[in-house]
Structures are given as C-alpha cells and as structure tokens.
Amino acid sequence: MSGEVAVLGAGMHPWGKWGRGFVEYGVVAARAALADAGVDWRDVGSVVGADTVRAGYPGYVAGATFAKALGWQGARVTSVYAACASGAQAINAARAQILSGLADVVLVVGADAAPKGFFRPAGGDRPDDPDWLRFRVLGATNPTYFGLYARRRMAVHGDTLEDFAQVKVKNAALGALNPNARYRKRVTAEEVAGSAVVADPLRLLDICATSDGGAALVLSSMDFARRHGAADPVRIRAVSTVTPRYPNTVLDLPDIATDSAAVEPAASTFRASIARAAYEEAGIGPEDLSLAEVYDLSTALELQWYEDLGLCGEGEASKLLREGATSLGGRIPVNVSGGLASFGEAVPAQAIAQVCELTWQLRGDAGDRQVASARVGITANQGLFGHGSSVVAVR
C-alpha cells in the first residue's frame, strides 16, 4: 500500500481579529477547500477537526461541530487536540483513515477565535499540570520563554538582536504578498529595534500575535484522485508525530526543568528528531527540500528551526539568514507564507495552514511569493507536552 495521500483542495479564512466565532472561520475555510478540490460536501467520508480549547464545548468536539455546520450527511467524525501541533495531528489522523480504507475523502479543518494577549492555561487550578505551574510558580508566559530561548542562542551561538530583526524583516516582506495574512506591511530592522521590549531581548515585532483564522484541506486516496481527474496532485508523503526522549538537556516549556544528566543525552534534540523522522519516512533529506514552513513563535525560534531541520549546521542559522538562503529566491526559502510573524497564532489552524502554503507552492499557484520549481516542502511545529509534528509534501 502506498503511504501517500493526495491533497485535492486547500482553503483558508484570512487571519485577523474579526470578533466572530471559530466555527464561522472553519466553515469558510472548509468550503474554500471543497471548492478548490471540486468535491461535493456529500462525497466527504470523514471530517477531522483540530480542537480549540478556548471556545467552549463545541471546540472540544471540532469534527462534529464542523460537520454539523456544513450540514449533517453521515460522515465519520474525529476530533484531535495537540495544542499547536493539532493541525498536523489532524492531518495524520485523516491520512491513517484513508490508508486504512475507512474513507476515500477526508476533510481536515482547524479554526480559532484567540484571546487578546498571550495564551494562558484554560480552566481552574491544576497543580499537577506543568503548563499551569509555569504560570503560577515562575510567571513564565510564552513571551518569557521566547526571551529565554533568544538569550540562550545569543550566549551559545553569538546571535545578535540584528539577526533576530532580519527574520522579521524577511517574513514581513513575504506576508505583504499573502492575502490571507493578518499583517501585510513591510518593516525595517530599525522599526523592529524601536518596538517595545516584551521579554528581553525580544521586542514586540519579534513575537507573533494571537489571531483568529481558519484553514482546511481535502485529502483523498490516490485512486480517488485519479478517478477525480487529478493525475498529478500534491501528495503528503510523511507525517512525523514523535515525542521527546530522556534526558532532555535543553529547557523546553511547559516543563520547567531539564532532566538528569546522569544518562547519556540522545544524539539529537527533540526538535531535530521531529524533522529526522519525517525525512526518514519520506525517503528524503534536507538537501532535497524546495521550501520549509516553520513555527516562528519568535524570530529567534525561526533561527533554531533552520538548524533543527538540517538546513545548516549547529550555530550557523544566522549565517544562513544573512546570506539570503532562506529568503524568496534563496537556496531554501523559509516561511514564504510570511509565517506566524505575519499571521499570528490561531492554534488549531496553523499547522494546517502550513500545508495549505506547501500545496499552493507545489502547484505553482502562490503568485508573487512563488518559489521557483518547487517540488518538495516540509513543515515543522511543536505543541505542548511533547507533541512534535512535521509534514512532507511533494509533487
């Protein structure tokens, strides 16, 4: 059995702060994906929804919520939660259903109506929850972690504030070309440096916002794609959903301590293992990539992904950036969508949105931000509690 599934359609609701419910955003994205695929809603055999945990009860049963909003028609439903990795986990669940023969066509949907400000744990007191504890015990909000990670890169690899600013400059220029992005304005390094300090050394423009938005994909078996007239569709070749290994020697929130060093550390870090598993399943390496969409919660974290994806050696990310290799037209463009820097976080949707971007790029439909001759793309992101995810798409 082939491990590949076809991407027949991709759709999004533009990111922003719209003041409406997440279901509306998801339905808009789903209908756009169905129209893009040329598939009737009644032909969908399964709906996989990526959950949002801030939108009340319907958010926890996203598969059924979106199926109902589109019109009950008897499809299977699945709801998936893995924090920021929810979208990739939903894609993986859909792929498993297709490859097992449970469904020929699966709709994957994620959407969010995010709160103002930074994310915080939902619900009441939970003293056994490390995510709750890091807020209550350390006051370690997400921007605090981003700042600590940036300081670590500065200390270990010599990254500078100017390097971080140039990541934002690059992504803002690309986001300006994307009609689905929330922020569509170019910025200068001086503007980044002049924005307010949020968590030293990071400025406001170094950190992604929280946003509303939605994204959806229509996936199918290769047989259905051929019957449907899609002779050469974009294909998902691998989905990595690995967890960390002990010991973990680098602080990685929500955990607030590293593990004992009494055991020999693993050969690679958790983030590096996410990409390695995807490469191994897809039978490719970083040298085969045309582009990458990575989880740039902050400018410093984008640089870290360059190394974790194997685009360069350890400590060489800033050099890769300065050379222009990760810009549009460079050797390996990263975040040509504009990234979270231009979109902000709509948690259940963002990993799906990454695959939407790969789909349009591999089809040659990305307009002014098109990567020339794109054939292979990878996504990477990370959810709480050891949820890693990466998707490889090819054409």
C-alpha positions as CSV (number, residue, x, y, z in Angstrom):
1,M,0.0,0.0,0.0
2,S,1.3,3.4,-0.9
3,G,1.9,5.7,2.1
4,E,1.0,8.8,0.1
5,V,-2.4,10.6,0.1
6,A,-3.4,13.3,-2.3
7,V,-4.1,16.9,-1.4
8,L,-7.1,17.8,-3.6
9,G,-8.0,21.1,-2.0
10,A,-6.7,23.8,0.3
11,G,-8.7,26.7,1.7
12,M,-8.3,29.4,4.4
13,H,-10.2,32.1,6.2
14,P,-7.9,35.2,6.4
15,W,-6.2,35.7,9.8
16,G,-7.1,38.8,11.8
17,K,-9.2,39.8,14.8
18,W,-12.7,39.5,13.4
19,G,-14.7,39.2,16.6
20,R,-16.7,36.2,15.4
21,G,-16.8,32.5,16.4
22,F,-14.3,29.9,15.3
23,V,-17.0,27.8,13.6
24,E,-17.6,30.6,11.1
25,Y,-13.9,30.7,10.2
26,G,-13.7,27.0,9.9
27,V,-16.7,26.7,7.6
28,V,-15.4,29.4,5.3
29,A,-12.0,27.6,5.1
30,A,-13.8,24.2,4.5
31,R,-16.0,25.5,1.8
32,A,-13.0,27.1,0.1
33,A,-11.1,23.8,0.3
34,L,-14.0,21.8,-1.1
35,A,-14.4,24.3,-4.0
36,D,-10.7,24.1,-4.7
37,A,-10.9,20.3,-4.8
38,G,-14.0,20.3,-6.9
39,V,-15.5,17.8,-4.4
40,D,-19.1,17.9,-3.2
41,W,-19.6,18.0,0.6
42,R,-21.8,14.9,0.4
43,D,-18.8,13.0,-1.1
44,V,-16.7,13.6,2.1
45,G,-16.5,10.3,4.0
46,S,-14.9,11.7,7.2
47,V,-14.3,15.0,8.9
48,V,-11.3,15.5,11.2
49,G,-11.4,18.7,13.3
50,A,-8.5,20.2,15.2
51,D,-9.8,21.3,18.5
52,T,-9.8,24.7,20.1
53,V,-10.0,24.6,23.9
54,R,-11.0,28.2,24.5
55,A,-14.3,28.3,22.6
56,G,-16.5,26.3,25.0
57,Y,-17.9,22.8,24.5
58,P,-18.1,22.9,20.7
59,G,-14.4,23.5,20.5
60,Y,-13.6,20.2,22.1
61,V,-15.6,18.2,19.5
62,A,-14.4,20.1,16.5
63,G,-15.0,17.3,14.0
64,A,-18.7,17.0,14.8
65,T,-19.0,20.8,15.2
66,F,-17.8,21.5,11.7
67,A,-19.8,18.5,10.2
68,K,-23.0,20.0,11.7
69,A,-22.2,23.5,10.5
70,L,-21.6,22.2,7.0
71,G,-24.8,20.1,7.1
72,W,-25.1,16.6,8.6
73,Q,-24.6,14.0,5.9
74,G,-23.5,10.9,7.8
75,A,-19.7,11.3,7.6
76,R,-17.4,9.9,10.2
77,V,-16.0,12.5,12.6
78,T,-12.8,12.7,14.6
79,S,-11.6,15.5,17.0
80,V,-7.9,16.0,17.7
81,Y,-6.1,18.1,20.3
82,A,-2.3,18.5,20.4
83,A,-2.0,22.3,21.2
84,C,0.0,23.9,18.4
85,A,0.5,20.6,16.7
86,S,-3.2,19.9,16.5
87,G,-3.4,20.6,12.8
88,A,-0.7,18.2,11.8
89,Q,-2.1,15.5,14.2
90,A,-5.5,16.0,12.4
91,I,-3.8,15.5,9.0
92,N,-2.1,12.4,10.4
93,A,-5.5,11.0,11.6
94,A,-7.0,11.8,8.2
95,R,-4.1,10.1,6.4
96,A,-4.5,7.0,8.6
97,Q,-8.2,6.7,7.8
98,I,-7.5,7.0,4.0
99,L,-4.7,4.5,4.0
100,S,-6.7,2.0,6.1
101,G,-9.6,2.2,3.7
102,L,-12.0,3.8,6.2
103,A,-12.6,6.7,3.9
104,D,-11.7,7.8,0.4
105,V,-12.1,11.6,1.0
106,V,-11.4,13.3,4.3
107,L,-11.9,17.0,5.2
108,V,-9.4,18.4,7.7
109,V,-10.4,21.6,9.5
110,G,-8.9,23.8,12.2
111,A,-10.0,27.3,13.3
112,D,-9.7,29.6,16.3
113,A,-11.0,32.8,17.9
114,A,-8.0,33.6,20.0
115,P,-8.0,35.7,23.2
116,K,-6.4,39.1,23.4
117,G,-2.8,39.0,24.6
118,F,-0.7,35.9,25.3
119,F,-2.2,32.4,25.7
120,R,-2.6,31.0,29.2
121,P,-3.9,27.7,30.6
122,A,-7.7,27.3,30.4
123,G,-9.8,26.2,33.4
124,G,-9.1,26.4,37.1
125,D,-6.3,25.5,39.4
126,R,-4.3,22.4,38.2
127,P,-1.2,21.9,40.4
128,D,-0.3,18.7,38.6
129,D,-0.2,20.5,35.2
130,P,3.2,21.8,34.2
131,D,1.6,24.3,31.9
132,W,-0.4,25.8,34.8
133,L,2.6,25.6,37.1
134,R,4.9,27.6,34.9
135,F,2.5,30.5,35.0
136,R,1.7,30.2,38.8
137,V,5.2,29.3,40.0
138,L,7.5,31.1,37.6
139,G,5.3,33.7,35.9
140,A,6.7,32.2,32.7
141,T,4.3,33.3,30.0
142,N,5.0,32.3,26.4
143,P,7.0,35.5,25.7
144,T,9.1,34.8,28.7
145,Y,10.1,31.5,27.2
146,F,10.8,33.1,23.9
147,G,13.1,35.6,25.5
148,L,15.0,32.9,27.5
149,Y,15.5,31.0,24.2
150,A,16.7,34.0,22.4
151,R,19.2,34.7,25.2
152,R,20.4,31.1,25.0
153,R,21.1,31.5,21.3
154,M,23.0,34.7,21.9
155,A,25.1,33.1,24.6
156,V,25.8,29.8,22.8
157,H,25.9,30.8,19.1
158,G,26.5,34.5,19.1
159,D,23.2,35.5,17.5
160,T,22.5,39.3,17.7
161,L,19.5,41.5,18.0
162,E,20.1,42.5,14.4
163,D,19.9,38.8,13.3
164,F,16.5,38.5,15.1
165,A,15.3,41.7,13.5
166,Q,16.2,40.5,10.0
167,V,14.0,37.4,10.4
168,K,11.0,39.7,11.0
169,V,12.1,41.9,8.0
170,K,12.1,38.8,5.8
171,N,8.8,37.4,6.9
172,A,7.0,40.8,6.9
173,A,8.1,41.3,3.3
174,L,6.6,37.9,2.3
175,G,3.5,38.4,4.4
176,A,2.9,41.6,2.5
177,L,2.4,39.4,-0.6
178,N,-0.1,37.0,1.1
179,P,-3.8,37.9,1.0
180,N,-4.6,35.6,4.0
181,A,-2.0,37.2,6.3
182,R,-3.1,39.4,9.1
183,Y,-0.1,41.8,8.9
184,R,0.6,42.9,5.4
185,K,3.1,45.7,5.9
186,R,6.8,45.6,5.4
187,V,9.0,46.6,8.3
188,T,12.6,47.7,8.7
189,A,15.2,46.4,11.1
190,E,15.1,49.9,12.7
191,E,11.3,49.5,13.3
192,V,11.8,46.1,15.0
193,A,14.6,47.6,17.2
194,G,12.4,50.5,18.1
195,S,9.3,48.5,19.1
196,A,8.6,47.9,22.8
197,V,10.5,45.4,24.8
198,V,8.2,42.5,25.7
199,A,10.6,39.9,27.1
200,D,14.2,41.0,26.9
201,P,15.9,40.7,24.5
202,L,12.8,40.4,22.2
203,R,10.8,43.3,21.0
204,L,7.1,43.4,20.1
205,L,7.9,42.8,16.5
206,D,10.0,39.8,17.3
207,I,7.0,37.9,18.7
208,C,3.9,36.6,17.0
209,A,0.4,37.8,17.9
210,T,-2.7,35.8,18.8
211,S,-5.2,35.7,15.9
212,D,-8.5,34.5,14.6
213,G,-8.4,32.4,11.5
214,G,-9.1,29.0,9.8
215,A,-7.6,26.5,7.4
216,A,-8.8,23.3,5.7
217,L,-7.6,20.6,3.4
218,V,-9.4,18.0,1.4
219,L,-7.3,14.8,1.3
220,S,-8.0,11.6,-0.6
221,S,-6.7,8.3,-1.6
222,M,-4.5,8.3,-4.8
223,D,-7.1,6.1,-6.5
224,F,-9.9,8.6,-5.8
225,A,-7.6,11.4,-7.0
226,R,-7.1,9.7,-10.3
227,R,-10.8,8.9,-10.7
228,H,-11.5,12.5,-9.9
229,G,-9.2,13.7,-12.7
230,A,-6.2,14.7,-10.6
231,A,-3.4,12.8,-12.4
232,D,-0.5,14.6,-10.7
233,P,-1.8,16.0,-7.3
234,V,0.3,17.3,-4.5
235,R,0.9,14.4,-2.2
236,I,1.6,14.1,1.5
237,R,4.4,11.6,1.8
238,A,5.2,11.7,5.5
239,V,3.8,13.0,8.8
240,S,6.0,12.9,11.9
241,T,4.4,13.0,15.4
242,V,7.3,12.0,17.6
243,T,7.8,12.7,21.3
244,P,11.0,13.7,23.2
245,R,13.5,11.2,24.7
246,Y,15.1,11.3,28.1
247,P,17.2,13.0,29.0
248,N,16.2,16.4,27.7
249,T,19.1,18.8,28.3
250,V,17.5,22.0,27.0
251,L,14.7,23.8,28.8
252,D,11.5,23.3,26.8
253,L,8.3,24.8,28.3
254,P,5.9,24.0,29.7
255,D,8.4,21.8,31.6
256,I,10.3,24.0,34.0
257,A,13.5,21.9,34.4
258,T,15.8,19.8,32.3
259,D,16.2,16.1,33.0
260,S,19.0,14.5,34.9
261,A,22.3,14.4,33.1
262,A,23.2,11.0,34.6
263,V,22.1,9.4,31.4
264,E,23.9,10.0,28.1
265,P,21.8,12.5,26.1
266,A,20.2,11.4,22.9
267,A,22.1,12.0,19.6
268,S,19.8,14.9,18.7
269,T,17.4,17.3,20.4
270,F,13.6,16.8,20.4
271,R,13.0,19.4,17.6
272,A,15.7,17.8,15.4
273,S,14.1,14.4,15.9
274,I,10.8,15.7,14.6
275,A,12.3,16.5,11.2
276,R,14.5,13.4,11.2
277,A,11.5,11.1,11.5
278,A,9.8,13.0,8.6
279,Y,12.8,12.7,6.4
280,E,13.2,9.0,7.1
281,E,9.6,8.2,6.3
282,A,9.6,10.3,3.2
283,G,13.0,8.9,2.0
284,I,14.5,12.4,1.5
285,G,16.9,14.7,3.2
286,P,17.2,18.4,3.8
287,E,19.2,18.7,0.6
288,D,16.0,17.7,-1.3
289,L,13.8,20.5,0.0
290,S,12.5,23.3,-2.1
291,L,11.0,25.3,0.8
292,A,10.0,25.0,4.5
293,E,7.2,26.4,6.7
294,V,8.3,26.6,10.3
295,Y,6.8,27.5,13.6
296,D,8.2,31.0,14.2
297,L,6.6,32.0,17.5
298,S,9.5,34.4,17.8
299,T,12.3,35.4,15.4
300,A,14.9,33.5,17.5
301,L,12.9,30.3,17.3
302,E,12.8,30.5,13.5
303,L,16.6,30.5,13.5
304,Q,16.6,27.5,15.7
305,W,14.4,25.6,13.2
306,Y,17.0,26.2,10.5
307,E,19.4,24.0,12.5
308,D,16.8,21.5,13.6
309,L,15.7,20.9,10.0
310,G,19.3,20.3,9.0
311,L,19.3,23.3,6.7
312,C,22.7,24.3,8.2
313,G,25.0,23.1,11.0
314,E,24.6,24.0,14.7
315,G,25.2,27.6,15.3
316,E,25.1,28.5,11.6
317,A,21.5,29.7,11.3
318,S,22.3,33.5,11.5
319,K,24.9,33.0,8.8
320,L,22.3,31.2,6.6
321,L,19.9,34.1,7.1
322,R,22.5,36.8,6.4
323,E,23.5,35.0,3.1
324,G,19.9,35.3,1.9
325,A,19.5,31.5,1.7
326,T,16.1,31.5,3.5
327,S,14.7,34.4,1.6
328,L,12.5,34.1,-1.5
329,G,14.9,33.3,-4.4
330,G,17.5,31.8,-1.9
331,R,18.7,28.2,-1.7
332,I,16.0,27.1,0.8
333,P,13.2,29.7,1.3
334,V,11.6,29.5,4.8
335,N,8.2,30.9,5.7
336,V,7.4,32.2,2.3
337,S,3.8,32.5,3.6
338,G,5.0,35.2,6.0
339,G,5.0,32.8,8.9
340,L,3.4,33.4,12.2
341,A,5.2,36.7,12.2
342,S,2.6,37.8,9.6
343,F,-0.3,35.6,10.6
344,G,-0.2,35.3,14.4
345,E,-1.4,32.1,16.2
346,A,-4.8,30.6,15.5
347,V,-3.7,27.4,17.2
348,P,-5.7,24.6,15.7
349,A,-5.4,26.1,12.2
350,Q,-1.7,26.9,11.9
351,A,-0.2,23.5,11.1
352,I,-3.0,23.0,8.5
353,A,-2.2,26.5,7.1
354,Q,1.4,25.5,6.7
355,V,0.3,22.6,4.5
356,C,-2.0,24.9,2.5
357,E,1.0,27.0,1.7
358,L,3.0,24.0,0.6
359,T,0.1,22.9,-1.6
360,W,-0.1,26.2,-3.4
361,Q,3.7,26.4,-3.8
362,L,4.0,22.9,-5.2
363,R,1.1,23.6,-7.6
364,G,2.8,26.8,-8.7
365,D,-0.2,28.9,-7.5
366,A,1.5,31.1,-4.9
367,G,1.6,34.3,-7.1
368,D,4.2,36.8,-6.2
369,R,5.7,34.7,-3.4
370,Q,6.1,31.6,-5.6
371,V,9.2,29.5,-5.1
372,A,10.6,28.6,-8.5
373,S,10.3,24.9,-9.5
374,A,9.1,23.9,-6.0
375,R,8.9,20.1,-5.7
376,V,9.3,19.2,-2.1
377,G,8.3,21.0,1.1
378,I,8.4,20.4,4.8
379,T,6.5,21.9,7.8
380,A,7.6,21.9,11.4
381,N,5.9,22.9,14.6
382,Q,5.6,21.9,18.2
383,G,2.7,21.5,20.6
384,L,2.7,21.3,24.4
385,F,3.6,18.2,26.3
386,G,5.9,16.6,23.7
387,H,3.7,17.0,20.6
388,G,6.1,17.3,17.7
389,S,4.9,17.4,14.2
390,S,6.2,17.7,10.7
391,V,4.6,17.1,7.3
392,V,6.4,16.4,4.0
393,A,4.5,17.3,0.8
394,V,5.8,16.5,-2.7
395,R,4.8,16.8,-6.3
